[in-house]
């Protein structure tokens, strides 16, 4: 499946269940493991599980493959592996703690050229 189509399906599935602060990070130049990371916040563990389940269902309905789902037992951080896209459904406290956005974004020029002490 085309990566842009898969991304649209994922984002629409997250919006259907009212996922918050959806962020898509292009990782093509950073990793050969996957092309995109999608991060979304859930207001509860129940919503996190529903978001992950809806993504899986919508991708399968469109003919895509779900490689695996991890973390459904706890629901604080549920990962959906779609091959080219990895979806992280997280409670806000977990998302703030791990700050995946900062880990996967390119360093900003100002930060990279900060004066040494």
RAQUI-V742472 format. One record per residue. RES is the residue in one letter. SS is DSSP state (~ for helix, > for strand, _ for the rest). Layout:
<<RES | SS> <RES | SS>>
This chain:
<<X | _> <X | _> <X | ~> <X | ~> <X | ~> <X | ~> <X | ~> <X | ~> <X | ~> <X | ~> <X | ~> <X | ~> <X | ~> <X | ~> <X | ~> <X | ~> <X | _> <X | _> <X | _> <X | >> <X | >> <X | >> <X | >> <X | >> <X | >> <X | >> <X | _> <X | _> <X | _> <X | _> <X | _> <X | _> <X | _> <X | _> <X | _> <X | >> <X | >> <X | >> <X | >> <X | >> <X | >> <X | >> <X | _> <X | _> <X | ~> <X | ~> <X | ~> <X | ~> <X | ~> <X | ~> <X | ~> <X | ~> <X | ~> <X | ~> <X | ~> <X | ~> <X | ~> <X | ~> <X | ~> <X | ~> <X | ~> <X | _> <X | _> <X | _> <X | _> <X | _> <X | _> <X | >> <X | >> <X | >> <X | _> <X | _> <X | _> <X | _> <X | _> <X | _> <X | >> <X | >> <X | >> <X | >> <X | >> <X | _> <X | _> <X | _> <X | >> <X | >> <X | >> <X | >> <X | >> <X | >> <X | >> <X | ~> <X | ~> <X | ~> <X | ~> <X | ~> <X | ~> <X | ~> <X | _> <X | ~> <X | ~> <X | ~> <X | ~> <X | ~> <X | _> <X | _> <X | _> <X | _> <X | ~> <X | ~> <X | ~> <X | ~> <X | _> <X | _> <X | _> <X | _> <X | _>>
